[in-house]
């Protein structure tokens, strides 16, 4: 089974000991999502992970009987899917539900007080991740809870376990992320030992009676917290509020939420009990939302030198949470992209799936290299039939070292690569788009065509290598058919775009993203080496690091790295024929906040159980820093809805 980045398991699950070999892969991603103590005592399980999980032979118990089998509506829960069953023993007005694997490993648990599960109790604020709330309807079994959740979540459900340590003092920190104080004088906590009774917080810390808005409370656990342990927080009525689970190596010196009060748990380097979390440690932790950063392994090779992220900024206004799976996999071998011009191993930037060959992922390395990647044992590796080490690219002159930042696959199957400058002369901008035939032989590729737009950006020509490095970061090919079907107005004519007006441009336009100001620059690339400029498009992002057209959402996607808080803006054509932002998503919370400059969503033809793959690349191969299993890795894989 794959391990989490820092040894943490999904928050809300229970693991009294390491999972036995008989436990299915990703079992910890299964959550109790809804339960009723009436109308057949129905229980709903939800899979927050990215792969299906077998629940064959699983068991359940309440507060008065030993684990026994149940009959689910399906023996397998698909990624993002639901399974329901009726409790084999009646569930009471005030009761507890515990789910076990066939090997008797505790998976998840929830407790409720009198009438709290009538008509039902459900996770609200996100299936499998939200706080437990008594719902307004018991009709959402087998589907998302959203329609049955109350419009206002109780203030107590804004309280979160924010930091915990198992170093001997076994201290717990609670944080109130709400706008009003919360009375916790009668709240309790319990660990993952199902024989333990909950203990009142006030007995551990008599002064812990209330948490002010935006404030903290700490207390020492009298139950003793060790390796492979959990903590469950119960409100005054006995309802489960929040929980966290950690495995060996976690909670020392502490595990803390990053970002403070809302993010995932990670192992810290310094405990910050009673104050905002420092988030100075490593680990793609879990908690209050599920999800894991899986995979990794291997040690840094000689000369491989990761680079820490820089320029972290805030999300654009109105940013929405990641809509896909919460789990992310480290999907390359450590230090996999070392080259003769980049022995430090970093600088993997642009990514693009090949629509005609969806098992192929193209990648550009800043220091003039192009990779054709294919899947092998779950990782993206160079295709040995094309080049096991990548191919170096040159400018049309046959010389130079293109600062190759972005790439896309054109309608003709050729690879189009952007460059900001010549790395052999890196103080001078050279904003170009180059066309390469992937079928060309040899270890070095020269473009069939090259279009030079440098003169359009005099602001980069200052003699500074930093200014010269603010040009074309990404590029996306957008089919004419989409532009015409959606009524895009040609800025050059003021009328509906008519591709026939530009007979040499091929079958689509190219949208180049500018790091300088986050704009998209639209070009028709003509077969005679000339180009047509169709103007600029505002994305709402401070910078753009990658661009793609996604046929599934029918949107142009502009990606920004940590400069904009790791976000992706999906662009549409509005009623006036203009390209405008539609929605902006963050990355899955489990991912590191790094210079993630590449982003690609797999074609719709790859959809399985409602999801398809999405891939990111880290320009700095930093991960969560030295000592973490993501250190030295560049490629991450997750899922996006179909």
N, C-alpha and C positions, 0 to 999 in steps of 0.2 A: 504493500500500500504506500502511496506517496505520502511524504511528511509535509507538514506545514513549514513555513519559512523559519519560525522561531520555536517550533514545537508546540504551538497552541492549537487547540481544537476549537470547533465552532461554538461560540457563546450560546448558552441555552441548552447544550447537550451535557451529558454526564458521563464520565469515564473513570470508574473506580480503579482501573488498571489499564495498561496498554491493550488496545483492541486485539483480540485473539485472531488467529489466522482465518477462522471460520467466518469472521465478520465481513460483510461485503464491502467493496471499495466505496468510499464516500458515504458510509452509513450515517456519519455524524451530520450530514447535510439535511437529513430528514427531520422535520419539526412537527410537533403537535401544533395545528394551526387553528382548529375550532373544535369545540366540544359542547354537547348539551346533556343535561341530566333529565331530560324529558323527551317525549316523542321517539322512543327507541334507544335513548342513550347513545347517540351517534358521535363518532370521533372522526375528525379529518386530519390526515397527515399531508404535509407539503414538502416537496423536494426543492430546496434552495440552490442545489448544486447544478453542475453543467453536464452530468452524466446520469443515466438511469440507475436506480438502486433497487436491488432485489430485497423484498421484505419477507420472503418465504421463511416460515418457521418462527417469525417474530412473536413476542408475547406482550402482555400488558398486566398491570395490577392497579388496584386502587388502595385506599388506606386500610383495608381490612382483609385482603386475601393475597395469596402468593401468586407469582406470575403464571399466567395460563395463556394458551393460544387464542387467537381470534381469526375471523374469516374476512379478509379485506376484499374490496371490490376488484382489486387486481393484485397479483403477487409482485408486481414491479411498479415503481413510481418513476415516470419519465422526468427528465430535467424540467423544472418549472411546472410539474404536474401534481395532481391531487389523487389521493386514495382515501376512501371512507370505509368505516366498518361500525357495526353495532357492538357495544360492549357485551362480553359474554356474562357479565354480572352487572346488575343495576348500579348506575352511578347516582350518588345521593346529592342532596341539596348543598351539603358542605363536604367536599371530597377531594381526592387527589388521584391523578392519573400518571402512571409511569410506563414508558415504552422501553422494551428490551429487544436486543437482537436474539437470534436463535442461540447464540453463545452466551446469553445472559448479561451482555454488556448493556448498561443503561444508556439509552439514546437521548431521551428528553423527558421532562416532567412538567406538570402544571398543577397548581392547587387553587381551589376556589372556595368562597364562603357561601353561606346560605343564600340560595336563589341567584347567585351570580352567574350560574350556567343556564339560566332560564330567561328568555328563550334559548340563548347560547352565549358562550364566551368565545371571543375570537381575537386574533392578533390584528390590531388596527394601526394603520400607518405603514403597512407593507406585509404581504403574505409571508409568513415564516420569520418575520423580523420585527414586527411592531409590538407595542405594549398590549397586554391583555386587557380587554374591555368587554363589559356586558353589552351585547348587540341589541339592535332594535328589531331584528328578524332572525329566524332560524332557517332561512331558505337559501343559504349560500354554500351548503355542503357540496363539495365537488367542484367549486368555482371560487373565484377571488372573493375575499371577505369585504371588499370596499363598499359594495352596495348595502351591506347590512350594518356597517359601522356608524356610530353616531357622528354627527357633524362636528362636535366638540369633544376632544379627548380630555379626560379628567387631569387636573393639575398634577396629581400624584404620579401619573404615568410619564411625566417629564423628568422624574428622578432616575438617575442612572448610576450603576456601579462604575466608578471612574478610574480607580486604581486599587490594586490589591498586592500584598506581599506575603510570601510564605517562607520568610527567612528566619522565623523563630518568634518574632513579635506578632506575625500574622495580622497585619493591619489592613483595614478596608476603608476606602474613601468613597463617599457618595457625593454626587454633584446634582444640583437642581438647575436644569436648563430652561425652566419655565419663567413666567413673568410674575409669579406670586409665591410667597412662602408656602412650604408644605410641612404639615405636622407629621412627624415620624415617631412620636413618643411611644406608640404601641406597635411599631413595625418590628419584624423579626427577620432572621436570616438562618440558613441551614446549608451544610455542605452536601457532597454527593453521596454520603453514606445514608442509605434509605432507612437504616435503623435509628438514625438520629432524629430527635424532635427539634423543631425550630427554637431558636434562642432569641430573646428580645434584645434589640439594640441598646435599650436603656439600661439593661443589666450589665452590658459590657462598657457602656459609656453613659453615666447618668445625666450628663449635660447635653446629650444628643437627643433633643426633643423636637427640633424644628430646623429646616434648611431654608435659608432665605433665597430669594430669586438670585440666580447666578452665584450661589454660595456653596460651601463644602461642609461636610461632617465626616469625622473619622472615628473609628472604633476598632478595638482589638478583638479578634475572634476568639471565643473560649472553646471552640470546637477543635481547634488545631487544623491548620491548612498545610498540606504537604504537596509533593509532586503528584502529578496526575489527579488533580482535585478540581472542585467546582464550588461556586458560591451562588446561592439563590436568595433573592431579596423578596420578602413578602410584606404586603401592606397590613394595616390594622385589622382588616377583615379576613386575612389569610390568602388573599389573591396574590399570585405570582406577579411581580413587577419587572424584574430584570435578573439576568444571570450571566456568569462568565465561567469558562472552563479552560484549564491550561494543562499541559503535559510536562514531562520531565524537562527541566531547564528553564521553564517559565516561572514567573512570579518571584524571581530573584535577580537583582534587588527588588524589582517590582514589575508588574505588568500594568500598563496604562493605556488609556484611550488616546489615539492620535488621529484627528484633532481632539483637543480637550473637550470632554463632555459629549462627543458625538461620533468619533471615528472608531477605528478598529483597535483592538488591544495589541500591543507590542511590548517586548521586553525592554526595559529602560536601562540606562547606565547609572542613573541616579534617581532615587525615590523623591517625589515631590508632594508627599502627603499633606493635604490641607491647603494646597495652592494649585495653580494651573499646571498641567503636565508639561514637562520640558520636551518630550518627544525626541530625546537625544539618543535613544538606543536603536536597536535593529529589530527586525522581525515583522512579518506581515501578519500581525495578530488578528484575533477574532473577538467578537463580542457585540451584542446588541444589534445584530443584523446579519449574521452568518457570513459565509464566504471564507475561502482560504487562498493563500498563495502557495501553490504546490510545485514540487519538482526541484530542480537545481542539482547541486552536487558537483564535485570536481574542485580542484584547487587552481589558483592562478598560475599561468605559465610564465616563464621568464620573459620579461619585457612587456607583459600585458599590464597596463597601468590605467585603471579606472579613473574617471574624473568626476568630482563632486558636482552636483547641480548648482546652477546659479540663476539669479533673476526671478525668483518665485514671486508671483503676484496673485491677485484675487480673481475670482470667477466673474464673467460678465453678468450683468443684472438679469435676473429671471432664470438662472441656470437650473436645470432639472437633474434629478438623480439618474444614474446609469440605468437604462431600461433592460439590460441583458442579465445574464447569469452573474452571480456574485463571486464565483470562484475564478481564479486566474492561474494559469500554469506557466512556469518558466519553460520556454520552448526552444532553447538552443543549447549547444554545448558551451562550456565555459571558455572564454577567450577565443571564440570561434572565428573571429574576423580580423585576425592579424594579417598584414600584407607588407610588401617591401616598402611601400610609401606610408604605411601606418602600423608599425610594429607594436604600438601601444594597445592595439586591439579594439579601440573604440571608434566612434564616428559613424556607426550605421544609422542612416537617416530615413530616406523615403522608402515606402512599401507600396506594392500594388499587386493584387491578384490578377491573373490572366483570365479574362472572361471566357475565352475559348478553351482554356485548359485550367479549370479551377483548382486542380491539385498543384499548380505552380504558383509560387509567390516570388515576385521580383523585388530585389532590394538594392539600394544605392548606398555606397559608403562614400563619405565626403571626400576622401583622398583618392578620387578617380578610379573607383572600382564598381563593378556591376556583378550581382549574384543572382543566379537562378536557383531558388530553394525548393526543395520537395520534402515531404514528411517521411521520417524514418524513426520508428519506435517512439512516436509521439513528439518528435522534435523536428524543427525546420533546419535542414542541413543543405549545403551546396550539392546540386545535382552532379554526380561524378561524370555523367554522360555529356554534360555541357562544360563544366570545369569544377574540379574539386576544390579549387582555391579562388574562384572568381576570375573575372576577366578585367584587365585594366582598360580604361577608355581614354581616348585622346580627343582633342579638338579637331576640326576639319582639316587643319594644317598638318595633322599627323604628329603634332608635338603638344607639349603642355600637360598640365595636370588639372583637369576640371574639378572644381569644388562641387562635386555632384551631390546635390541635396535632395532633390525630388525626382520622381519618375512616375510615368503612367503608361498604360498599354493603349495604343491608338486603334482606330477602327480597322487598320490594315495589319494588326498583329505586331507592329514594330514597337520598340521601346523608346519613349521620349524622356529625356533626362534634362533637368535644369542645372545650371551652374551659376554661382554668384561671382566667381573670380577664378583666376588661374593660380593654383596653390604654389606654382613656381615663381609667381610674381604677385603675392597676395595683398599688396596695398592698392592694387588697381582693380576696379570692378569689371566684371565681364559677365553680364546677365544675358545668358543665352539659353536656347532650347535646342537640343541635339536629337536627331533621329537615328536609331541604331537598328540594324536587322539582326534579330537574335539567332538567325540561322547562319550568320557569317562564321567562317572558321577562323582558327587562330586564337592565341591567348590575349591579343590586343585588338580592340574594336575602334574603328574610325567612323564617324557619322556619315550617313548617306546625305543628309541635309543638316544645316546648322543655321539658326536664325538668331541674330544678335540685336538685342533690345537695349544695350548699355546706354545709348544716347538718351533714352527716355528718363534716366535716373541720374541726373548730374549731382544730386545730393550725396551720392555715395563716393564720388571721385574727389576726395579731400586729401589723399595721401595717407590716410589711416586704414590699416588693415581691418579695424573694427567696423568702420563705416562701409568698407567694401564688402563686408560680410553680412550686410543687412538686406540683400536683394532677394532673388528668387529662391525660396525654400521648398516649395512644393508645386506640383502641377497635376491637373486632372483633365482627362479627355472627356468631353461632354457631347454626346451624339446630336446631330442636327434634328433627328426625329423627335427627341425629347423637347428641344427648344421650340420647335414649330408646334408640336402637339399642345404645349402649355402656353402658347401665345406670347412668347418672349418678343418684346419690341426691340428692334435693331436700333441702337443708339445713333448709328450713322445715317439712318433714313427717317427715323421717327415712326416707322410703320412696322407691321409684323415682319419678323425675320424671314427672309427668303434666301435659302442657301444658293439658289441658282444665280444670285447676284455676284457670287464669289466662286467662279468655276474652277479655280485651281486649288481650293483649300481642302479638298477631300470630303469626308463625311461627318465632320464635327469640328468643334472649336476647342481651344485649349485655355484653361483657366490657371494662370500662374499666381501663386500666393506669395505676398511680399512680407518678409519678416519686419521690415521697417515700420509699417503702420497697419498691418492686418487686412490690406485690401487685396482683391483678386483682380488681375489684369487679363483681359480677354483678347485672344488672338486667333486669327485664321492663318494657318501656316501653309503657304502656297508651295506647290511643287517646283516652282522656278527659283526658290530661295528667298523670295520676298514674303512679307507678311502684312496682314491687315490688323490694325488695332481697333478694337471695339469699345475701348474705355475701361473704366474700373467699376468694381462692385464692393460696397462696404459690407463687411461680415459682422461687425460689432465686436470682433476680437482685437486685442491690442497687437497681436502678431499672428501670422499664419505659418505653420511649419509643414503641413501636408495638405493635399487637396485630392478629392476623389469624387467620382459620380457613382452613386449607389442605386442600382436598378430596383432593388427591393423597396426602398422607401421613396424612390423617384425624387431624390434630392442630391444636390451638390453639397459635399461635406468639407468644411474648412476646419482643420485641427490646429490647436495651439497647445504647447507644452506647459510646463510649470509657470511660464511667464503669465499665463492666463488661468492658472489653477487647474491645468489638465482638462481642457474642455474641447468639445466638438460641436460646431454650429452647422445645422442642416438648413440649406438654402432652398427656397422655392420661388416660383414665378407667381407674383400676386395678381390681383384683378386688373391692375394697370399695365401688366406686361413687364414689370420690373423684377429683378432678382433681389430677394430680401431674406433676412434670417427668419426661419420658421420656429426652430427649437434648438436649444443648446443643452448638451448633456455633459456631466462630469464623467471621469473614469470610475470603474469599480473602486470602492473605498479601500480595498485591500492592497491596491497597487502603490508602489513607491511614488513620491512626488519628485520626479527627475526630469531631465531634458528628453522627454519622450517625443521624438520628432517624427516618427513614422506611425501611420494608422491606416489599416486596410480592413474592409469588411468583405467576407467571402461572397461569391455570387449566390443567387437564390437557388441554383441547381444543387447546392451542397446542403440544403436544409434537412435537418433530422429532428424529429419531435418538436418542431416549431422554432428551432434555433439554428444558427450558422456561426461559423468561426469568425472571430475578429482578432487582429494581431497588432501589437504595438512594438516599436523599436526604441531602445534607449541609446541616445547618441553618446552617453558617457559611460555606459556599462557599470553604473554605480550601484544599482539596486538599493538595498537598505544599508549599504555601507560595508566597511571591512568586518569580516567575521560572519556576515549573513550569507545564506546559501544563494542569494541572488547576486552577490558581488561578482563582477566579471561577466555577467550575462547581458545580452542585448535584446532578446526577443521574448515577448510575453503573449500568451494566447488565452482568449476568453470566448464568450458567446454573446450573440446579438439576436434579437427576435427576427423571425422571418416575416 
